[in-house]
Amino acid sequence: MERLPGIGPRTAQRLALHLLRQPQESVHKLANALLTARNQVGLCKKCFHLSAEDICDICNNDARDRGLLCVVADSKDLIALERTREYKGLYHVLGGLISPMDGIGPEMLQVSSLIERIDQNNVKEVILALTPSIEGDTTSLYLARLLKPFTNVSRIAYGLPVGSELEYADDITLTRALEGRRSLQ
Ligand SMILES: [Zn+2]
């Protein structure tokens, strides 16, 4: 339990004790549900968001603006942006950020698939929605240079302190960040 994100030792103990007090059948059901979810959920073949189908609901939605592509590091960032209900374009999930310190280069992320998507579909604007951190800045700069010849590139404006995580931003802050995005030259 302690290995789960956001769970400290005391919460871990509380959860473990709670589960041990439950009827065997309900613990079984929970274990099975976790296994089923883990087995069924993979990545969307277009945007690399978590999805039980080959192509996710967002990519399949014809009401979405196909000329707009929002680049995020992780599925949790996509979920945070979806929560605002303001953004009507599509996404591209990189699967992380460039971090030379951790040995993560662009070739380990969904970068070539991003260029392919921009090249093949008529993408008019790419919005970089990456955290304001050293890794987020490095990745944004790298992508801006790479994508400029193909399309317009902008980065969301943050009303957030440096290093803060996108997923913890409230809906209004995120909506403003999207609306206030700046074009990268
Ligand atoms: Zn998708």
Backbone and ligand atoms as CSV (ligand in chain L), in Angstrom:
chain,resi,resn,atom,element,x,y,z
A,1,MET,N,N,0.835,-1.204,0.000
A,1,MET,CA,C,0.000,0.000,0.000
A,1,MET,C,C,0.869,1.255,0.000
A,2,GLU,N,N,1.961,1.188,0.748
A,2,GLU,CA,C,2.843,2.349,0.862
A,2,GLU,C,C,3.488,2.717,-0.456
A,3,ARG,N,N,3.575,1.755,-1.357
A,3,ARG,CA,C,4.209,2.020,-2.657
A,3,ARG,C,C,3.298,2.797,-3.594
A,4,LEU,N,N,2.016,2.892,-3.256
A,4,LEU,CA,C,1.087,3.649,-4.105
A,4,LEU,C,C,1.376,5.135,-3.964
A,5,PRO,N,N,1.190,5.905,-5.061
A,5,PRO,CA,C,1.494,7.339,-4.971
A,5,PRO,C,C,0.555,8.056,-4.005
A,6,GLY,N,N,1.105,8.956,-3.249
A,6,GLY,CA,C,0.309,9.780,-2.345
A,6,GLY,C,C,-0.124,9.073,-1.072
A,7,ILE,N,N,0.364,7.843,-0.836
A,7,ILE,CA,C,-0.030,7.090,0.359
A,7,ILE,C,C,1.145,7.037,1.342
A,8,GLY,N,N,0.959,7.635,2.500
A,8,GLY,CA,C,1.979,7.586,3.550
A,8,GLY,C,C,1.798,6.338,4.392
A,9,PRO,N,N,2.733,6.065,5.327
A,9,PRO,CA,C,2.676,4.840,6.133
A,9,PRO,C,C,1.390,4.694,6.930
A,10,ARG,N,N,0.875,5.818,7.464
A,10,ARG,CA,C,-0.342,5.704,8.288
A,10,ARG,C,C,-1.562,5.376,7.457
A,11,THR,N,N,-1.705,6.042,6.304
A,11,THR,CA,C,-2.826,5.730,5.407
A,11,THR,C,C,-2.705,4.293,4.913
A,12,ALA,N,N,-1.475,3.871,4.610
A,12,ALA,CA,C,-1.248,2.503,4.147
A,12,ALA,C,C,-1.744,1.501,5.184
A,13,GLN,N,N,-1.438,1.785,6.436
A,13,GLN,CA,C,-1.871,0.886,7.501
A,13,GLN,C,C,-3.398,0.866,7.626
A,14,ARG,N,N,-3.994,2.061,7.524
A,14,ARG,CA,C,-5.447,2.150,7.628
A,14,ARG,C,C,-6.125,1.363,6.502
A,15,LEU,N,N,-5.591,1.500,5.272
A,15,LEU,CA,C,-6.162,0.785,4.130
A,15,LEU,C,C,-6.014,-0.727,4.308
A,16,ALA,N,N,-4.816,-1.153,4.734
A,16,ALA,CA,C,-4.555,-2.585,4.906
A,16,ALA,C,C,-5.502,-3.175,5.956
A,17,LEU,N,N,-5.656,-2.483,7.080
A,17,LEU,CA,C,-6.545,-2.975,8.144
A,17,LEU,C,C,-7.992,-3.013,7.672
A,18,HIS,N,N,-8.394,-1.988,6.908
A,18,HIS,CA,C,-9.753,-1.945,6.375
A,18,HIS,C,C,-10.020,-3.155,5.476
A,19,LEU,N,N,-9.053,-3.441,4.574
A,19,LEU,CA,C,-9.226,-4.566,3.650
A,19,LEU,C,C,-9.302,-5.893,4.398
A,20,LEU,N,N,-8.482,-6.034,5.456
A,20,LEU,CA,C,-8.453,-7.283,6.207
A,20,LEU,C,C,-9.762,-7.526,6.961
A,21,ARG,N,N,-10.506,-6.438,7.233
A,21,ARG,CA,C,-11.783,-6.573,7.954
A,21,ARG,C,C,-12.955,-6.855,7.014
A,22,GLN,N,N,-12.716,-6.705,5.703
A,22,GLN,CA,C,-13.795,-6.912,4.731
A,22,GLN,C,C,-14.051,-8.402,4.511
A,23,PRO,N,N,-15.285,-8.758,4.077
A,23,PRO,CA,C,-15.553,-10.158,3.721
A,23,PRO,C,C,-14.615,-10.582,2.593
A,24,GLN,N,N,-14.231,-11.853,2.608
A,24,GLN,CA,C,-13.279,-12.363,1.622
A,24,GLN,C,C,-13.744,-12.076,0.189
A,25,GLU,N,N,-15.074,-12.186,-0.001
A,25,GLU,CA,C,-15.625,-12.037,-1.352
A,25,GLU,C,C,-15.395,-10.629,-1.918
A,26,SER,N,N,-15.559,-9.615,-1.080
A,26,SER,CA,C,-15.401,-8.258,-1.614
A,26,SER,C,C,-13.928,-7.939,-1.899
A,27,VAL,N,N,-13.007,-8.518,-1.120
A,27,VAL,CA,C,-11.577,-8.324,-1.401
A,27,VAL,C,C,-11.228,-9.009,-2.724
A,28,HIS,N,N,-11.823,-10.176,-2.939
A,28,HIS,CA,C,-11.642,-10.913,-4.177
A,28,HIS,C,C,-12.103,-10.092,-5.374
A,29,LYS,N,N,-13.270,-9.468,-5.214
A,29,LYS,CA,C,-13.845,-8.646,-6.287
A,29,LYS,C,C,-12.916,-7.479,-6.628
A,30,LEU,N,N,-12.389,-6.844,-5.594
A,30,LEU,CA,C,-11.487,-5.705,-5.791
A,30,LEU,C,C,-10.217,-6.156,-6.523
A,31,ALA,N,N,-9.645,-7.289,-6.062
A,31,ALA,CA,C,-8.424,-7.809,-6.690
A,31,ALA,C,C,-8.672,-8.125,-8.163
A,32,ASN,N,N,-9.820,-8.738,-8.456
A,32,ASN,CA,C,-10.158,-9.074,-9.838
A,32,ASN,C,C,-10.362,-7.825,-10.694
A,33,ALA,N,N,-11.031,-6.822,-10.104
A,33,ALA,CA,C,-11.278,-5.582,-10.847
A,33,ALA,C,C,-9.952,-4.918,-11.212
A,34,LEU,N,N,-8.990,-4.937,-10.277
A,34,LEU,CA,C,-7.675,-4.335,-10.535
A,34,LEU,C,C,-6.962,-5.079,-11.657
A,35,LEU,N,N,-7.013,-6.435,-11.595
A,35,LEU,CA,C,-6.356,-7.243,-12.620
A,35,LEU,C,C,-6.987,-7.025,-13.990
A,36,THR,N,N,-8.334,-6.984,-14.033
A,36,THR,CA,C,-9.044,-6.786,-15.295
A,36,THR,C,C,-8.672,-5.431,-15.896
A,37,ALA,N,N,-8.677,-4.394,-15.050
A,37,ALA,CA,C,-8.335,-3.052,-15.539
A,37,ALA,C,C,-6.918,-3.049,-16.097
A,38,ARG,N,N,-6.002,-3.660,-15.356
A,38,ARG,CA,C,-4.591,-3.680,-15.783
A,38,ARG,C,C,-4.441,-4.413,-17.118
A,39,ASN,N,N,-5.187,-5.504,-17.287
A,39,ASN,CA,C,-5.080,-6.301,-18.522
A,39,ASN,C,C,-5.725,-5.625,-19.715
A,40,GLN,N,N,-6.833,-4.901,-19.461
A,40,GLN,CA,C,-7.606,-4.362,-20.581
A,40,GLN,C,C,-7.118,-3.012,-21.067
A,41,VAL,N,N,-6.548,-2.243,-20.158
A,41,VAL,CA,C,-6.186,-0.879,-20.542
A,41,VAL,C,C,-4.779,-0.826,-21.126
A,42,GLY,N,N,-4.705,-0.303,-22.326
A,42,GLY,CA,C,-3.426,-0.094,-22.988
A,42,GLY,C,C,-3.326,1.365,-23.383
A,43,LEU,N,N,-2.613,1.636,-24.473
A,43,LEU,CA,C,-2.475,3.013,-24.933
A,43,LEU,C,C,-3.162,3.194,-26.276
A,44,CYS,N,N,-3.821,4.344,-26.463
A,44,CYS,CA,C,-4.437,4.688,-27.739
A,44,CYS,C,C,-3.336,4.726,-28.808
A,45,LYS,N,N,-3.601,4.156,-29.970
A,45,LYS,CA,C,-2.583,4.084,-31.014
A,45,LYS,C,C,-2.306,5.432,-31.674
A,46,LYS,N,N,-3.222,6.392,-31.480
A,46,LYS,CA,C,-3.015,7.716,-32.080
A,46,LYS,C,C,-2.370,8.698,-31.103
A,47,CYS,N,N,-2.964,8.806,-29.896
A,47,CYS,CA,C,-2.505,9.873,-28.987
A,47,CYS,C,C,-1.730,9.347,-27.783
A,48,PHE,N,N,-1.736,8.016,-27.560
A,48,PHE,CA,C,-0.998,7.362,-26.468
A,48,PHE,C,C,-1.555,7.666,-25.074
A,49,HIS,N,N,-2.831,8.084,-25.038
A,49,HIS,CA,C,-3.552,8.209,-23.768
A,49,HIS,C,C,-3.992,6.802,-23.354
A,50,LEU,N,N,-4.180,6.579,-22.062
A,50,LEU,CA,C,-4.676,5.288,-21.583
A,50,LEU,C,C,-6.036,5.003,-22.212
A,51,SER,N,N,-6.207,3.789,-22.733
A,51,SER,CA,C,-7.461,3.455,-23.395
A,51,SER,C,C,-7.677,1.941,-23.423
A,52,ALA,N,N,-8.943,1.536,-23.244
A,52,ALA,CA,C,-9.266,0.114,-23.330
A,52,ALA,C,C,-9.414,-0.310,-24.790
A,53,GLU,N,N,-9.613,0.664,-25.680
A,53,GLU,CA,C,-9.760,0.368,-27.116
A,53,GLU,C,C,-8.475,0.788,-27.842
A,54,ASP,N,N,-8.338,0.338,-29.096
A,54,ASP,CA,C,-7.166,0.714,-29.904
A,54,ASP,C,C,-7.072,2.224,-30.082
A,55,ILE,N,N,-8.255,2.827,-30.339
A,55,ILE,CA,C,-8.319,4.277,-30.480
A,55,ILE,C,C,-9.228,4.804,-29.368
A,56,CYS,N,N,-8.773,5.821,-28.640
A,56,CYS,CA,C,-9.522,6.290,-27.465
A,56,CYS,C,C,-10.763,7.106,-27.864
A,57,ASP,N,N,-11.623,7.364,-26.896
A,57,ASP,CA,C,-12.873,8.107,-27.118
A,57,ASP,C,C,-12.617,9.517,-27.648
A,58,ILE,N,N,-11.551,10.147,-27.175
A,58,ILE,CA,C,-11.263,11.525,-27.592
A,58,ILE,C,C,-10.869,11.542,-29.068
A,59,CYS,N,N,-9.974,10.657,-29.478
A,59,CYS,CA,C,-9.545,10.597,-30.885
A,59,CYS,C,C,-10.707,10.212,-31.801
A,60,ASN,N,N,-11.633,9.412,-31.278
A,60,ASN,CA,C,-12.772,8.948,-32.081
A,60,ASN,C,C,-13.897,9.972,-32.176
A,61,ASN,N,N,-13.839,11.010,-31.353
A,61,ASN,CA,C,-14.924,11.982,-31.278
A,61,ASN,C,C,-14.842,12.994,-32.432
A,62,ASP,N,N,-15.813,12.920,-33.350
A,62,ASP,CA,C,-15.801,13.782,-34.540
A,62,ASP,C,C,-16.059,15.251,-34.218
A,63,ALA,N,N,-16.617,15.504,-33.036
A,63,ALA,CA,C,-16.892,16.892,-32.651
A,63,ALA,C,C,-15.614,17.628,-32.243
A,64,ARG,N,N,-14.529,16.898,-32.060
A,64,ARG,CA,C,-13.262,17.509,-31.652
A,64,ARG,C,C,-12.579,18.206,-32.824
A,65,ASP,N,N,-11.929,19.326,-32.521
A,65,ASP,CA,C,-11.213,20.095,-33.539
A,65,ASP,C,C,-9.894,19.383,-33.880
A,66,ARG,N,N,-9.835,18.846,-35.098
A,66,ARG,CA,C,-8.660,18.063,-35.493
A,66,ARG,C,C,-7.451,18.912,-35.880
A,67,GLY,N,N,-7.677,20.211,-35.974
A,67,GLY,CA,C,-6.575,21.104,-36.317
A,67,GLY,C,C,-5.768,21.550,-35.102
A,68,LEU,N,N,-6.226,21.127,-33.925
A,68,LEU,CA,C,-5.606,21.571,-32.674
A,68,LEU,C,C,-5.064,20.357,-31.914
A,69,LEU,N,N,-3.779,20.413,-31.556
A,69,LEU,CA,C,-3.156,19.283,-30.871
A,69,LEU,C,C,-2.483,19.787,-29.595
A,70,CYS,N,N,-2.905,19.254,-28.449
A,70,CYS,CA,C,-2.311,19.655,-27.173
A,70,CYS,C,C,-1.348,18.568,-26.705
A,71,VAL,N,N,-0.082,18.947,-26.506
A,71,VAL,CA,C,0.943,17.979,-26.109
A,71,VAL,C,C,1.098,17.985,-24.592
A,72,VAL,N,N,0.927,16.810,-23.960
A,72,VAL,CA,C,1.091,16.677,-22.511
A,72,VAL,C,C,2.118,15.589,-22.219
A,73,ALA,N,N,2.670,15.615,-20.993
A,73,ALA,CA,C,3.683,14.627,-20.620
A,73,ALA,C,C,3.033,13.288,-20.301
A,74,ASP,N,N,1.855,13.343,-19.671
A,74,ASP,CA,C,1.291,12.156,-19.056
A,74,ASP,C,C,-0.226,12.133,-19.184
A,75,SER,N,N,-0.830,10.942,-19.088
A,75,SER,CA,C,-2.285,10.831,-19.135
A,75,SER,C,C,-2.959,11.627,-18.012
A,76,LYS,N,N,-2.306,11.728,-16.852
A,76,LYS,CA,C,-2.929,12.464,-15.745
A,76,LYS,C,C,-3.063,13.954,-16.069
A,77,ASP,N,N,-2.171,14.490,-16.877
A,77,ASP,CA,C,-2.268,15.889,-17.301
A,77,ASP,C,C,-3.433,16.067,-18.278
A,78,LEU,N,N,-3.583,15.093,-19.173
A,78,LEU,CA,C,-4.707,15.110,-20.123
A,78,LEU,C,C,-6.036,15.109,-19.357
A,79,ILE,N,N,-6.122,14.252,-18.350
A,79,ILE,CA,C,-7.356,14.150,-17.553
A,79,ILE,C,C,-7.642,15.489,-16.857
A,80,ALA,N,N,-6.583,16.149,-16.348
A,80,ALA,CA,C,-6.750,17.457,-15.690
A,80,ALA,C,C,-7.290,18.486,-16.682
A,81,LEU,N,N,-6.776,18.487,-17.911
A,81,LEU,CA,C,-7.236,19.451,-18.916
A,81,LEU,C,C,-8.663,19.133,-19.373
A,82,GLU,N,N,-8.993,17.843,-19.474
A,82,GLU,CA,C,-10.344,17.440,-19.873
A,82,GLU,C,C,-11.374,17.883,-18.839
A,83,ARG,N,N,-10.963,17.884,-17.577
A,83,ARG,CA,C,-11.842,18.274,-16.475
A,83,ARG,C,C,-12.362,19.692,-16.657
A,84,THR,N,N,-11.582,20.566,-17.301
A,84,THR,CA,C,-12.000,21.955,-17.469
A,84,THR,C,C,-13.126,22.083,-18.500
A,85,ARG,N,N,-13.285,21.100,-19.384
A,85,ARG,CA,C,-14.288,21.095,-20.466
A,85,ARG,C,C,-14.146,22.286,-21.404
A,86,GLU,N,N,-13.008,22.928,-21.410
A,86,GLU,CA,C,-12.790,24.110,-22.241
A,86,GLU,C,C,-12.111,23.746,-23.555
A,87,TYR,N,N,-11.258,22.754,-23.507
A,87,TYR,CA,C,-10.433,22.419,-24.655
A,87,TYR,C,C,-11.173,21.446,-25.575
A,88,LYS,N,N,-11.236,21.786,-26.872
A,88,LYS,CA,C,-12.020,20.955,-27.801
A,88,LYS,C,C,-11.165,20.270,-28.879
A,89,GLY,N,N,-9.861,20.395,-28.751
A,89,GLY,CA,C,-8.983,19.770,-29.733
A,89,GLY,C,C,-8.591,18.355,-29.343
A,90,LEU,N,N,-7.551,17.836,-29.983
A,90,LEU,CA,C,-7.043,16.502,-29.670
A,90,LEU,C,C,-5.773,16.626,-28.818
A,91,TYR,N,N,-5.262,15.474,-28.373
A,91,TYR,CA,C,-4.067,15.462,-27.515
A,91,TYR,C,C,-2.970,14.593,-28.119
A,92,HIS,N,N,-1.773,14.764,-27.557
A,92,HIS,CA,C,-0.689,13.817,-27.814
A,92,HIS,C,C,0.083,13.635,-26.504
A,93,VAL,N,N,0.134,12.391,-26.009
A,93,VAL,CA,C,0.783,12.111,-24.719
A,93,VAL,C,C,2.220,11.645,-24.963
A,94,LEU,N,N,3.179,12.422,-24.477
A,94,LEU,CA,C,4.600,12.121,-24.730
A,94,LEU,C,C,5.093,10.892,-23.958
A,95,GLY,N,N,4.517,10.651,-22.787
A,95,GLY,CA,C,4.996,9.555,-21.949
A,95,GLY,C,C,6.176,9.957,-21.082
A,96,GLY,N,N,6.317,11.248,-20.816
A,96,GLY,CA,C,7.401,11.733,-19.961
A,96,GLY,C,C,7.953,13.036,-20.491
A,97,LEU,N,N,9.065,13.483,-19.903
A,97,LEU,CA,C,9.721,14.720,-20.332
A,97,LEU,C,C,11.198,14.440,-20.571
A,98,ILE,N,N,11.806,15.236,-21.435
A,98,ILE,CA,C,13.240,15.085,-21.683
A,98,ILE,C,C,13.988,15.426,-20.391
A,99,SER,N,N,14.874,14.531,-19.959
A,99,SER,CA,C,15.636,14.758,-18.726
A,99,SER,C,C,17.021,14.139,-18.858
A,100,PRO,N,N,18.003,14.927,-19.310
A,100,PRO,CA,C,19.351,14.387,-19.481
A,100,PRO,C,C,19.900,13.792,-18.174
A,101,MET,N,N,19.519,14.387,-17.028
A,101,MET,CA,C,19.971,13.882,-15.723
A,101,MET,C,C,19.515,12.445,-15.477
A,102,ASP,N,N,18.307,12.133,-15.947
A,102,ASP,CA,C,17.771,10.778,-15.754
A,102,ASP,C,C,17.981,9.902,-16.985
A,103,GLY,N,N,18.724,10.422,-17.951
A,103,GLY,CA,C,19.014,9.650,-19.160
A,103,GLY,C,C,17.814,9.489,-20.077
A,104,ILE,N,N,16.839,10.413,-19.989
A,104,ILE,CA,C,15.653,10.328,-20.852
A,104,ILE,C,C,15.803,11.306,-22.020
A,105,GLY,N,N,15.999,10.773,-23.197
A,105,GLY,CA,C,16.130,11.591,-24.403
A,105,GLY,C,C,14.845,11.560,-25.200
A,106,PRO,N,N,14.718,12.423,-26.212
A,106,PRO,CA,C,13.486,12.490,-27.010
A,106,PRO,C,C,13.128,11.172,-27.691
A,107,GLU,N,N,14.150,10.358,-27.973
A,107,GLU,CA,C,13.879,9.087,-28.663
A,107,GLU,C,C,13.131,8.107,-27.752
A,108,MET,N,N,13.103,8.379,-26.443
A,108,MET,CA,C,12.390,7.494,-25.522
A,108,MET,C,C,10.955,7.958,-25.316
A,109,LEU,N,N,10.607,9.094,-25.927
A,109,LEU,CA,C,9.254,9.645,-25.787
A,109,LEU,C,C,8.523,9.553,-27.131
A,110,GLN,N,N,7.216,9.867,-27.118
A,110,GLN,CA,C,6.410,9.796,-28.349
A,110,GLN,C,C,6.611,11.060,-29.184
A,111,VAL,N,N,7.844,11.278,-29.643
A,111,VAL,CA,C,8.152,12.480,-30.411
A,111,VAL,C,C,8.032,12.229,-31.917
A,112,SER,N,N,8.592,11.116,-32.389
A,112,SER,CA,C,8.510,10.858,-33.839
A,112,SER,C,C,7.064,10.613,-34.269
A,113,SER,N,N,6.275,9.996,-33.376
A,113,SER,CA,C,4.853,9.786,-33.681
A,113,SER,C,C,4.107,11.121,-33.725
A,114,LEU,N,N,4.588,12.086,-32.933
A,114,LEU,CA,C,3.976,13.423,-32.926
A,114,LEU,C,C,4.223,14.131,-34.263
A,115,ILE,N,N,5.463,14.074,-34.732
A,115,ILE,CA,C,5.796,14.703,-36.020
A,115,ILE,C,C,5.001,14.054,-37.149
A,116,GLU,N,N,4.895,12.740,-37.078
A,116,GLU,CA,C,4.130,11.989,-38.078
A,116,GLU,C,C,2.665,12.449,-38.119
A,117,ARG,N,N,2.090,12.622,-36.935
A,117,ARG,CA,C,0.688,13.065,-36.845
A,117,ARG,C,C,0.511,14.447,-37.428
A,118,ILE,N,N,1.444,15.354,-37.095
A,118,ILE,CA,C,1.353,16.734,-37.574
A,118,ILE,C,C,1.517,16.768,-39.086
A,119,ASP,N,N,2.405,15.937,-39.570
A,119,ASP,CA,C,2.703,15.884,-40.997
A,119,ASP,C,C,1.524,15.320,-41.808
A,120,GLN,N,N,0.890,14.292,-41.263
A,120,GLN,CA,C,-0.157,13.596,-42.018
A,120,GLN,C,C,-1.540,14.223,-41.880
A,121,ASN,N,N,-1.795,14.848,-40.730
A,121,ASN,CA,C,-3.092,15.492,-40.516
A,121,ASN,C,C,-2.864,16.986,-40.628
A,122,ASN,N,N,-3.915,17.694,-40.927
A,122,ASN,CA,C,-3.760,19.122,-41.138
A,122,ASN,C,C,-3.792,19.879,-39.803
A,123,VAL,N,N,-2.718,19.732,-39.022
A,123,VAL,CA,C,-2.670,20.351,-37.700
A,123,VAL,C,C,-2.249,21.813,-37.819
A,124,LYS,N,N,-3.121,22.710,-37.353
A,124,LYS,CA,C,-2.868,24.153,-37.500
A,124,LYS,C,C,-2.117,24.729,-36.311
A,125,GLU,N,N,-2.319,24.130,-35.142
A,125,GLU,CA,C,-1.620,24.632,-33.952
A,125,GLU,C,C,-1.315,23.502,-32.982
A,126,VAL,N,N,-0.096,23.523,-32.447
A,126,VAL,CA,C,0.287,22.599,-31.390
A,126,VAL,C,C,0.440,23.407,-30.108
A,127,ILE,N,N,-0.307,23.001,-29.070
A,127,ILE,CA,C,-0.224,23.691,-27.769
A,127,ILE,C,C,0.607,22.820,-26.831
A,128,LEU,N,N,1.716,23.344,-26.357
A,128,LEU,CA,C,2.548,22.593,-25.419
A,128,LEU,C,C,2.041,22.866,-24.007
A,129,ALA,N,N,1.551,21.817,-23.340
A,129,ALA,CA,C,1.034,21.958,-21.971
A,129,ALA,C,C,1.914,21.128,-21.045
A,130,LEU,N,N,3.155,21.604,-20.857
A,130,LEU,CA,C,4.122,20.867,-20.041
A,130,LEU,C,C,4.424,21.679,-18.784
A,131,THR,N,N,4.727,21.003,-17.681
A,131,THR,CA,C,4.920,21.677,-16.394
A,131,THR,C,C,6.053,22.706,-16.452
A,132,PRO,N,N,5.917,23.814,-15.708
A,132,PRO,CA,C,6.986,24.803,-15.670
A,132,PRO,C,C,8.136,24.333,-14.767
A,133,SER,N,N,8.954,23.409,-15.289
A,133,SER,CA,C,10.108,22.899,-14.547
A,133,SER,C,C,11.281,22.854,-15.529
A,134,ILE,N,N,12.461,22.488,-15.060
A,134,ILE,CA,C,13.614,22.411,-15.970
A,134,ILE,C,C,13.312,21.425,-17.102
A,135,GLU,N,N,12.750,20.259,-16.744
A,135,GLU,CA,C,12.442,19.243,-17.750
A,135,GLU,C,C,11.347,19.727,-18.709
A,136,GLY,N,N,10.316,20.385,-18.132
A,136,GLY,CA,C,9.221,20.895,-18.947
A,136,GLY,C,C,9.702,21.961,-19.920
A,137,ASP,N,N,10.577,22.842,-19.443
A,137,ASP,CA,C,11.122,23.915,-20.284
A,137,ASP,C,C,12.021,23.341,-21.382
A,138,THR,N,N,12.881,22.388,-20.999
A,138,THR,CA,C,13.785,21.749,-21.971
A,138,THR,C,C,12.973,21.084,-23.079
A,139,THR,N,N,11.935,20.348,-22.685
A,139,THR,CA,C,11.121,19.622,-23.655
A,139,THR,C,C,10.346,20.594,-24.546
A,140,SER,N,N,9.805,21.661,-23.952
A,140,SER,CA,C,9.056,22.655,-24.727
A,140,SER,C,C,9.957,23.319,-25.773
A,141,LEU,N,N,11.162,23.681,-25.352
A,141,LEU,CA,C,12.109,24.327,-26.255
A,141,LEU,C,C,12.483,23.396,-27.404
A,142,TYR,N,N,12.768,22.159,-27.051
A,142,TYR,CA,C,13.148,21.149,-28.039
A,142,TYR,C,C,12.020,20.957,-29.059
A,143,LEU,N,N,10.788,20.799,-28.554
A,143,LEU,CA,C,9.648,20.546,-29.442
A,143,LEU,C,C,9.325,21.773,-30.292
A,144,ALA,N,N,9.426,22.960,-29.691
A,144,ALA,CA,C,9.120,24.193,-30.428
A,144,ALA,C,C,10.033,24.311,-31.642
A,145,ARG,N,N,11.344,24.067,-31.445
A,145,ARG,CA,C,12.298,24.153,-32.547
A,145,ARG,C,C,12.000,23.110,-33.615
A,146,LEU,N,N,11.654,21.918,-33.147
A,146,LEU,CA,C,11.418,20.790,-34.049
A,146,LEU,C,C,10.143,20.976,-34.879
A,147,LEU,N,N,9.096,21.550,-34.248
A,147,LEU,CA,C,7.774,21.583,-34.881
A,147,LEU,C,C,7.507,22.853,-35.683
A,148,LYS,N,N,8.278,23.896,-35.396
A,148,LYS,CA,C,8.069,25.191,-36.056
A,148,LYS,C,C,7.935,25.109,-37.585
A,149,PRO,N,N,8.793,24.331,-38.270
A,149,PRO,CA,C,8.666,24.271,-39.730
A,149,PRO,C,C,7.339,23.673,-40.206
A,150,PHE,N,N,6.641,22.927,-39.334
A,150,PHE,CA,C,5.426,22.230,-39.759
A,150,PHE,C,C,4.145,22.970,-39.401
A,151,THR,N,N,4.141,23.682,-38.267
A,151,THR,CA,C,2.882,24.218,-37.763
A,151,THR,C,C,3.130,25.350,-36.748
A,152,ASN,N,N,2.068,26.013,-36.293
A,152,ASN,CA,C,2.200,27.017,-35.236
A,152,ASN,C,C,2.362,26.317,-33.897
A,153,VAL,N,N,3.259,26.828,-33.068
A,153,VAL,CA,C,3.478,26.220,-31.755
A,153,VAL,C,C,3.245,27.270,-30.673
A,154,SER,N,N,2.453,26.903,-29.652
A,154,SER,CA,C,2.248,27.813,-28.530
A,154,SER,C,C,2.454,27.042,-27.239
A,155,ARG,N,N,2.678,27.785,-26.155
A,155,ARG,CA,C,2.817,27.130,-24.859
A,155,ARG,C,C,1.830,27.752,-23.896
A,156,ILE,N,N,1.190,26.942,-23.054
A,156,ILE,CA,C,0.183,27.490,-22.156
A,156,ILE,C,C,0.835,28.420,-21.146
A,157,ALA,N,N,0.098,29.459,-20.774
A,157,ALA,CA,C,0.581,30.428,-19.801
A,157,ALA,C,C,0.191,29.931,-18.426
A,158,TYR,N,N,1.127,29.916,-17.516
A,158,TYR,CA,C,0.819,29.435,-16.179
A,158,TYR,C,C,0.603,30.567,-15.204
A,159,GLY,N,N,-0.368,30.403,-14.337
A,159,GLY,CA,C,-0.476,31.282,-13.184
A,159,GLY,C,C,0.008,30.470,-12.000
A,160,LEU,N,N,0.978,29.605,-12.260
A,160,LEU,CA,C,1.403,28.627,-11.256
A,160,LEU,C,C,2.868,28.807,-10.894
A,161,PRO,N,N,3.231,28.457,-9.669
A,161,PRO,CA,C,4.647,28.526,-9.309
A,161,PRO,C,C,5.462,27.505,-10.117
A,162,VAL,N,N,6.736,27.840,-10.333
A,162,VAL,CA,C,7.623,26.931,-11.068
A,162,VAL,C,C,7.689,25.588,-10.347
A,163,GLY,N,N,7.615,24.511,-11.104
A,163,GLY,CA,C,7.750,23.171,-10.534
A,163,GLY,C,C,6.434,22.539,-10.128
A,164,SER,N,N,5.321,23.309,-10.190
A,164,SER,CA,C,4.050,22.731,-9.763
A,164,SER,C,C,3.497,21.797,-10.834
A,165,GLU,N,N,2.746,20.822,-10.384
A,165,GLU,CA,C,2.216,19.805,-11.282
A,165,GLU,C,C,0.886,20.261,-11.879
A,166,LEU,N,N,0.732,19.958,-13.172
A,166,LEU,CA,C,-0.485,20.316,-13.897
A,166,LEU,C,C,-1.726,19.720,-13.240
A,167,GLU,N,N,-1.609,18.471,-12.784
A,167,GLU,CA,C,-2.786,17.757,-12.284
A,167,GLU,C,C,-3.374,18.388,-11.023
A,168,TYR,N,N,-2.555,19.174,-10.277
A,168,TYR,CA,C,-3.052,19.769,-9.050
A,168,TYR,C,C,-3.612,21.174,-9.260
A,169,ALA,N,N,-3.494,21.681,-10.487
A,169,ALA,CA,C,-4.019,23.012,-10.775
A,169,ALA,C,C,-5.549,22.951,-10.784
A,170,ASP,N,N,-6.183,24.002,-10.251
A,170,ASP,CA,C,-7.643,24.007,-10.270
A,170,ASP,C,C,-8.141,24.318,-11.681
A,171,ASP,N,N,-9.409,24.053,-11.938
A,171,ASP,CA,C,-9.979,24.167,-13.285
A,171,ASP,C,C,-9.854,25.579,-13.852
A,172,ILE,N,N,-10.081,26.588,-13.006
A,172,ILE,CA,C,-10.051,27.977,-13.494
A,172,ILE,C,C,-8.637,28.349,-13.922
A,173,THR,N,N,-7.640,27.977,-13.102
A,173,THR,CA,C,-6.242,28.259,-13.442
A,173,THR,C,C,-5.876,27.589,-14.766
A,174,LEU,N,N,-6.292,26.332,-14.928
A,174,LEU,CA,C,-5.975,25.599,-16.154
A,174,LEU,C,C,-6.657,26.211,-17.371
A,175,THR,N,N,-7.914,26.604,-17.211
A,175,THR,CA,C,-8.661,27.222,-18.303
A,175,THR,C,C,-7.981,28.513,-18.733
A,176,ARG,N,N,-7.568,29.340,-17.730
A,176,ARG,CA,C,-6.872,30.595,-18.033
A,176,ARG,C,C,-5.539,30.328,-18.707
A,177,ALA,N,N,-4.853,29.286,-18.246
A,177,ALA,CA,C,-3.543,28.934,-18.812
A,177,ALA,C,C,-3.687,28.580,-20.289
A,178,LEU,N,N,-4.786,27.878,-20.623
A,178,LEU,CA,C,-5.049,27.501,-22.020
A,178,LEU,C,C,-5.393,28.723,-22.867
A,179,GLU,N,N,-6.279,29.563,-22.320
A,179,GLU,CA,C,-6.715,30.753,-23.049
A,179,GLU,C,C,-5.564,31.739,-23.272
A,180,GLY,N,N,-4.665,31.806,-22.260
A,180,GLY,CA,C,-3.569,32.771,-22.310
A,180,GLY,C,C,-2.313,32.228,-22.938
A,181,ARG,N,N,-2.433,31.157,-23.736
A,181,ARG,CA,C,-1.226,30.539,-24.319
A,181,ARG,C,C,-0.513,31.508,-25.265
A,182,ARG,N,N,0.810,31.395,-25.305
A,182,ARG,CA,C,1.603,32.290,-26.117
A,182,ARG,C,C,2.293,31.547,-27.234
A,183,SER,N,N,2.328,32.207,-28.383
A,183,SER,CA,C,3.003,31.622,-29.528
A,183,SER,C,C,4.502,31.620,-29.299
A,184,LEU,N,N,5.161,30.519,-29.634
A,184,LEU,CA,C,6.614,30.413,-29.458
A,184,LEU,C,C,7.297,30.751,-30.773
A,185,GLN,N,N,8.230,31.707,-30.723
A,185,GLN,CA,C,8.907,32.126,-31.955
A,185,GLN,C,C,10.185,31.327,-32.168
L,1,ZN,ZN,ZN,-6.403,8.806,-28.543
